[in-house]
Amino acid sequence: MPTTTVGYERALSWWAGYVEKGEEQGFMDELLDGQPDAPLYYGRMKTQNRDGAEVLGDVAPSLS
């Protein structure tokens, strides 16, 4: 369907019942069911993206 409305989504979407009942945990469980765990390096990447990567050494001088 190329377009939709909030009313349509609330009535017919898979998550509508969770919203109507205020079941946040049920919504999250359904949404994440079958999703693989994030790779372990994601934690390191998050920190490096926020703080910047560690400098590993000096840059060699150019030969030109």
Biopython code that builds the backbone (N, CA, C, O; Angstrom):
import numpy as np
from Bio.PDB.StructureBuilder import StructureBuilder

atoms = [
    (1, "MET", "N", (0.846, -1.163, 0.000)),
    (1, "MET", "CA", (0.000, 0.000, 0.000)),
    (1, "MET", "C", (0.903, 1.241, 0.000)),
    (1, "MET", "O", (1.714, 1.401, 0.912)),
    (2, "PRO", "N", (0.783, 2.099, -0.974)),
    (2, "PRO", "CA", (1.673, 3.260, -1.072)),
    (2, "PRO", "C", (1.422, 4.329, -0.008)),
    (2, "PRO", "O", (2.351, 5.050, 0.356)),
    (3, "THR", "N", (0.200, 4.451, 0.496)),
    (3, "THR", "CA", (-0.086, 5.436, 1.549)),
    (3, "THR", "C", (-0.992, 4.805, 2.593)),
    (3, "THR", "O", (-1.634, 3.784, 2.343)),
    (4, "THR", "N", (-1.035, 5.418, 3.751)),
    (4, "THR", "CA", (-1.859, 4.906, 4.842)),
    (4, "THR", "C", (-2.246, 6.059, 5.758)),
    (4, "THR", "O", (-1.839, 7.201, 5.542)),
    (5, "THR", "N", (-3.025, 5.753, 6.769)),
    (5, "THR", "CA", (-3.408, 6.762, 7.761)),
    (5, "THR", "C", (-3.140, 6.212, 9.148)),
    (5, "THR", "O", (-2.978, 5.003, 9.320)),
    (6, "VAL", "N", (-3.092, 7.079, 10.126)),
    (6, "VAL", "CA", (-2.887, 6.642, 11.505)),
    (6, "VAL", "C", (-4.044, 5.739, 11.931)),
    (6, "VAL", "O", (-3.835, 4.725, 12.597)),
    (7, "GLY", "N", (-5.257, 6.109, 11.547)),
    (7, "GLY", "CA", (-6.418, 5.301, 11.900)),
    (7, "GLY", "C", (-6.341, 3.893, 11.333)),
    (7, "GLY", "O", (-6.662, 2.926, 12.025)),
    (8, "TYR", "N", (-5.920, 3.770, 10.089)),
    (8, "TYR", "CA", (-5.772, 2.457, 9.455)),
    (8, "TYR", "C", (-4.715, 1.632, 10.186)),
    (8, "TYR", "O", (-4.937, 0.459, 10.490)),
    (9, "GLU", "N", (-3.590, 2.236, 10.462)),
    (9, "GLU", "CA", (-2.508, 1.520, 11.146)),
    (9, "GLU", "C", (-2.926, 1.082, 12.540)),
    (9, "GLU", "O", (-2.628, -0.039, 12.953)),
    (10, "ARG", "N", (-3.611, 1.951, 13.268)),
    (10, "ARG", "CA", (-4.073, 1.590, 14.614)),
    (10, "ARG", "C", (-5.069, 0.441, 14.579)),
    (10, "ARG", "O", (-5.121, -0.367, 15.506)),
    (11, "ALA", "N", (-5.845, 0.366, 13.531)),
    (11, "ALA", "CA", (-6.869, -0.679, 13.442)),
    (11, "ALA", "C", (-6.317, -2.012, 12.942)),
    (11, "ALA", "O", (-6.775, -3.068, 13.378)),
    (12, "LEU", "N", (-5.347, -1.982, 12.039)),
    (12, "LEU", "CA", (-4.971, -3.206, 11.333)),
    (12, "LEU", "C", (-3.510, -3.629, 11.459)),
    (12, "LEU", "O", (-3.160, -4.698, 10.959)),
    (13, "SER", "N", (-2.664, -2.873, 12.081)),
    (13, "SER", "CA", (-1.251, -3.255, 12.146)),
    (13, "SER", "C", (-1.014, -4.307, 13.227)),
    (13, "SER", "O", (-1.831, -4.471, 14.133)),
    (14, "TRP", "N", (0.094, -5.008, 13.128)),
    (14, "TRP", "CA", (0.414, -6.065, 14.086)),
    (14, "TRP", "C", (0.603, -5.522, 15.495)),
    (14, "TRP", "O", (0.397, -6.244, 16.470)),
    (15, "TRP", "N", (0.993, -4.258, 15.611)),
    (15, "TRP", "CA", (1.294, -3.679, 16.917)),
    (15, "TRP", "C", (0.106, -2.969, 17.549)),
    (15, "TRP", "O", (0.200, -2.515, 18.689)),
    (16, "ALA", "N", (-1.007, -2.863, 16.836)),
    (16, "ALA", "CA", (-2.163, -2.090, 17.321)),
    (16, "ALA", "C", (-2.677, -2.584, 18.672)),
    (16, "ALA", "O", (-2.984, -1.772, 19.545)),
    (17, "GLY", "N", (-2.774, -3.879, 18.856)),
    (17, "GLY", "CA", (-3.263, -4.423, 20.126)),
    (17, "GLY", "C", (-2.381, -4.056, 21.298)),
    (17, "GLY", "O", (-2.876, -3.789, 22.393)),
    (18, "TYR", "N", (-1.078, -4.040, 21.078)),
    (18, "TYR", "CA", (-0.143, -3.675, 22.151)),
    (18, "TYR", "C", (-0.319, -2.210, 22.538)),
    (18, "TYR", "O", (-0.284, -1.872, 23.722)),
    (19, "VAL", "N", (-0.506, -1.350, 21.561)),
    (19, "VAL", "CA", (-0.697, 0.072, 21.835)),
    (19, "VAL", "C", (-2.014, 0.292, 22.566)),
    (19, "VAL", "O", (-2.074, 1.037, 23.544)),
    (20, "GLU", "N", (-3.054, -0.351, 22.093)),
    (20, "GLU", "CA", (-4.378, -0.195, 22.698)),
    (20, "GLU", "C", (-4.376, -0.617, 24.167)),
    (20, "GLU", "O", (-5.018, 0.022, 25.001)),
    (21, "LYS", "N", (-3.655, -1.691, 24.479)),
    (21, "LYS", "CA", (-3.607, -2.206, 25.849)),
    (21, "LYS", "C", (-2.469, -1.606, 26.669)),
    (21, "LYS", "O", (-2.363, -1.870, 27.867)),
    (22, "GLY", "N", (-1.621, -0.804, 26.038)),
    (22, "GLY", "CA", (-0.485, -0.208, 26.747)),
    (22, "GLY", "C", (0.557, -1.228, 27.148)),
    (22, "GLY", "O", (1.237, -1.055, 28.160)),
    (23, "GLU", "N", (0.694, -2.293, 26.366)),
    (23, "GLU", "CA", (1.636, -3.374, 26.675)),
    (23, "GLU", "C", (2.983, -3.134, 25.998)),
    (23, "GLU", "O", (3.287, -3.721, 24.960)),
    (24, "GLU", "N", (3.773, -2.270, 26.599)),
    (24, "GLU", "CA", (5.079, -1.937, 26.020)),
    (24, "GLU", "C", (5.991, -3.161, 25.951)),
    (24, "GLU", "O", (6.647, -3.385, 24.934)),
    (25, "GLN", "N", (6.037, -3.950, 27.020)),
    (25, "GLN", "CA", (6.919, -5.115, 27.040)),
    (25, "GLN", "C", (6.504, -6.137, 25.989)),
    (25, "GLN", "O", (7.358, -6.709, 25.312)),
    (26, "GLY", "N", (5.190, -6.374, 25.843)),
    (26, "GLY", "CA", (4.709, -7.294, 24.822)),
    (26, "GLY", "C", (5.077, -6.823, 23.422)),
    (26, "GLY", "O", (5.456, -7.628, 22.571)),
    (27, "PHE", "N", (4.965, -5.502, 23.183)),
    (27, "PHE", "CA", (5.354, -4.923, 21.897)),
    (27, "PHE", "C", (6.828, -5.169, 21.625)),
    (27, "PHE", "O", (7.200, -5.602, 20.535)),
    (28, "MET", "N", (7.671, -4.892, 22.622)),
    (28, "MET", "CA", (9.118, -5.079, 22.428)),
    (28, "MET", "C", (9.456, -6.544, 22.200)),
    (28, "MET", "O", (10.278, -6.869, 21.344)),
    (29, "ASP", "N", (8.816, -7.441, 22.972)),
    (29, "ASP", "CA", (9.082, -8.867, 22.795)),
    (29, "ASP", "C", (8.718, -9.326, 21.390)),
    (29, "ASP", "O", (9.479, -10.058, 20.757)),
    (30, "GLU", "N", (7.557, -8.897, 20.900)),
    (30, "GLU", "CA", (7.117, -9.264, 19.548)),
    (30, "GLU", "C", (8.050, -8.680, 18.486)),
    (30, "GLU", "O", (8.417, -9.363, 17.530)),
    (31, "LEU", "N", (8.423, -7.433, 18.658)),
    (31, "LEU", "CA", (9.290, -6.754, 17.693)),
    (31, "LEU", "C", (10.657, -7.428, 17.596)),
    (31, "LEU", "O", (11.205, -7.573, 16.504)),
    (32, "LEU", "N", (11.202, -7.836, 18.732)),
    (32, "LEU", "CA", (12.557, -8.377, 18.760)),
    (32, "LEU", "C", (12.618, -9.894, 18.603)),
    (32, "LEU", "O", (13.707, -10.458, 18.496)),
    (33, "ASP", "N", (11.459, -10.565, 18.587)),
    (33, "ASP", "CA", (11.430, -12.013, 18.474)),
    (33, "ASP", "C", (12.124, -12.455, 17.190)),
    (33, "ASP", "O", (11.769, -12.000, 16.102)),
    (34, "GLY", "N", (13.094, -13.322, 17.311)),
    (34, "GLY", "CA", (13.810, -13.838, 16.156)),
    (34, "GLY", "C", (14.972, -12.978, 15.688)),
    (34, "GLY", "O", (15.705, -13.374, 14.781)),
    (35, "GLN", "N", (15.152, -11.814, 16.285)),
    (35, "GLN", "CA", (16.274, -10.955, 15.899)),
    (35, "GLN", "C", (17.557, -11.483, 16.544)),
    (35, "GLN", "O", (17.550, -11.850, 17.719)),
    (36, "PRO", "N", (18.633, -11.525, 15.806)),
    (36, "PRO", "CA", (19.898, -11.986, 16.406)),
    (36, "PRO", "C", (20.448, -10.923, 17.361)),
    (36, "PRO", "O", (20.137, -9.739, 17.241)),
    (37, "ASP", "N", (21.270, -11.371, 18.309)),
    (37, "ASP", "CA", (21.953, -10.429, 19.189)),
    (37, "ASP", "C", (22.917, -9.577, 18.368)),
    (37, "ASP", "O", (23.441, -10.020, 17.347)),
    (38, "ALA", "N", (23.138, -8.362, 18.825)),
    (38, "ALA", "CA", (24.100, -7.483, 18.150)),
    (38, "ALA", "C", (25.500, -8.076, 18.299)),
    (38, "ALA", "O", (25.815, -8.650, 19.342)),
    (39, "PRO", "N", (26.348, -7.946, 17.269)),
    (39, "PRO", "CA", (27.720, -8.428, 17.385)),
    (39, "PRO", "C", (28.439, -7.745, 18.555)),
    (39, "PRO", "O", (28.152, -6.591, 18.876)),
    (40, "LEU", "N", (29.357, -8.449, 19.178)),
    (40, "LEU", "CA", (30.050, -7.938, 20.363)),
    (40, "LEU", "C", (30.824, -6.654, 20.091)),
    (40, "LEU", "O", (30.968, -5.816, 20.981)),
    (41, "TYR", "N", (31.321, -6.495, 18.867)),
    (41, "TYR", "CA", (32.127, -5.304, 18.582)),
    (41, "TYR", "C", (31.284, -4.034, 18.509)),
    (41, "TYR", "O", (31.852, -2.942, 18.477)),
    (42, "TYR", "N", (29.960, -4.128, 18.480)),
    (42, "TYR", "CA", (29.129, -2.928, 18.422)),
    (42, "TYR", "C", (29.360, -2.018, 19.625)),
    (42, "TYR", "O", (29.343, -0.795, 19.482)),
    (43, "GLY", "N", (29.576, -2.591, 20.804)),
    (43, "GLY", "CA", (29.854, -1.782, 21.990)),
    (43, "GLY", "C", (31.125, -0.968, 21.820)),
    (43, "GLY", "O", (31.162, 0.212, 22.169)),
    (44, "ARG", "N", (32.175, -1.598, 21.279)),
    (44, "ARG", "CA", (33.441, -0.902, 21.029)),
    (44, "ARG", "C", (33.256, 0.170, 19.965)),
    (44, "ARG", "O", (33.788, 1.272, 20.099)),
    (45, "MET", "N", (32.513, -0.139, 18.914)),
    (45, "MET", "CA", (32.288, 0.827, 17.842)),
    (45, "MET", "C", (31.525, 2.043, 18.352)),
    (45, "MET", "O", (31.812, 3.172, 17.955)),
    (46, "LYS", "N", (30.557, 1.815, 19.228)),
    (46, "LYS", "CA", (29.772, 2.927, 19.777)),
    (46, "LYS", "C", (30.683, 3.896, 20.526)),
    (46, "LYS", "O", (30.577, 5.112, 20.365)),
    (47, "THR", "N", (31.570, 3.348, 21.339)),
    (47, "THR", "CA", (32.507, 4.184, 22.097)),
    (47, "THR", "C", (33.468, 4.906, 21.167)),
    (47, "THR", "O", (33.709, 6.101, 21.340)),
    (48, "GLN", "N", (34.020, 4.205, 20.185)),
    (48, "GLN", "CA", (34.964, 4.833, 19.257)),
    (48, "GLN", "C", (34.290, 5.908, 18.416)),
    (48, "GLN", "O", (34.895, 6.947, 18.152)),
    (49, "ASN", "N", (33.072, 5.685, 17.997)),
    (49, "ASN", "CA", (32.360, 6.697, 17.215)),
    (49, "ASN", "C", (32.085, 7.941, 18.050)),
    (49, "ASN", "O", (32.116, 9.060, 17.537)),
    (50, "ARG", "N", (31.818, 7.744, 19.331)),
    (50, "ARG", "CA", (31.534, 8.877, 20.203)),
    (50, "ARG", "C", (32.818, 9.620, 20.590)),
    (50, "ARG", "O", (32.867, 10.848, 20.534)),
    (51, "ASP", "N", (33.864, 8.866, 20.985)),
    (51, "ASP", "CA", (35.083, 9.467, 21.548)),
    (51, "ASP", "C", (36.222, 9.616, 20.549)),
    (51, "ASP", "O", (37.167, 10.363, 20.805)),
    (52, "GLY", "N", (36.154, 8.934, 19.436)),
    (52, "GLY", "CA", (37.245, 8.931, 18.472)),
    (52, "GLY", "C", (38.151, 7.731, 18.699)),
    (52, "GLY", "O", (38.300, 7.256, 19.825)),
    (53, "ALA", "N", (38.740, 7.256, 17.646)),
    (53, "ALA", "CA", (39.616, 6.086, 17.733)),
    (53, "ALA", "C", (40.945, 6.458, 18.381)),
    (53, "ALA", "O", (41.401, 7.598, 18.290)),
    (54, "GLU", "N", (41.552, 5.480, 19.033)),
    (54, "GLU", "CA", (42.855, 5.665, 19.667)),
    (54, "GLU", "C", (43.926, 5.857, 18.589)),
    (54, "GLU", "O", (43.921, 5.160, 17.574)),
    (55, "VAL", "N", (44.831, 6.795, 18.810)),
    (55, "VAL", "CA", (45.951, 7.014, 17.894)),
    (55, "VAL", "C", (46.969, 5.911, 18.155)),
    (55, "VAL", "O", (47.398, 5.718, 19.292)),
    (56, "LEU", "N", (47.357, 5.186, 17.106)),
    (56, "LEU", "CA", (48.234, 4.032, 17.256)),
    (56, "LEU", "C", (49.708, 4.364, 17.086)),
    (56, "LEU", "O", (50.557, 3.530, 17.401)),
    (57, "GLY", "N", (50.036, 5.541, 16.605)),
    (57, "GLY", "CA", (51.442, 5.912, 16.422)),
    (57, "GLY", "C", (51.563, 7.159, 15.586)),
    (57, "GLY", "O", (50.569, 7.716, 15.121)),
    (58, "ASP", "N", (52.799, 7.592, 15.399)),
    (58, "ASP", "CA", (53.049, 8.773, 14.579)),
    (58, "ASP", "C", (52.916, 8.430, 13.107)),
    (58, "ASP", "O", (53.093, 7.281, 12.702)),
    (59, "VAL", "N", (52.603, 9.440, 12.318)),
    (59, "VAL", "CA", (52.518, 9.286, 10.864)),
    (59, "VAL", "C", (53.935, 9.456, 10.303)),
    (59, "VAL", "O", (54.647, 10.397, 10.653)),
    (60, "ALA", "N", (54.327, 8.525, 9.426)),
    (60, "ALA", "CA", (55.649, 8.603, 8.841)),
    (60, "ALA", "C", (55.728, 9.815, 7.927)),
    (60, "ALA", "O", (54.748, 10.156, 7.265)),
    (61, "PRO", "N", (56.906, 10.483, 7.883)),
    (61, "PRO", "CA", (57.048, 11.649, 7.000)),
    (61, "PRO", "C", (56.911, 11.238, 5.533)),
    (61, "PRO", "O", (57.231, 10.111, 5.156)),
    (62, "SER", "N", (56.438, 12.156, 4.734)),
    (62, "SER", "CA", (56.250, 11.928, 3.309)),
    (62, "SER", "C", (57.615, 11.877, 2.617)),
    (62, "SER", "O", (58.542, 12.573, 3.032)),
    (63, "LEU", "N", (57.745, 11.070, 1.583)),
    (63, "LEU", "CA", (59.005, 10.949, 0.841)),
    (63, "LEU", "C", (59.107, 11.941, -0.311)),
    (63, "LEU", "O", (60.105, 11.929, -1.033)),
    (64, "SER", "N", (58.128, 12.780, -0.503)),
    (64, "SER", "CA", (58.176, 13.701, -1.642)),
    (64, "SER", "C", (58.892, 14.979, -1.348)),
    (64, "SER", "O", (59.003, 15.839, -2.222)),
]
sb = StructureBuilder()
sb.init_structure("model")
sb.init_model(0)
sb.init_chain("A")
sb.init_seg("    ")
for serial, (resi, resn, name, xyz) in enumerate(atoms, 1):
    if name == "N":
        sb.init_residue(resn, " ", resi, " ")
    sb.init_atom(name, np.array(xyz, "f"), 0.0, 1.0, " ", f" {name:<3s}", serial, name[0])
structure = sb.get_structure()
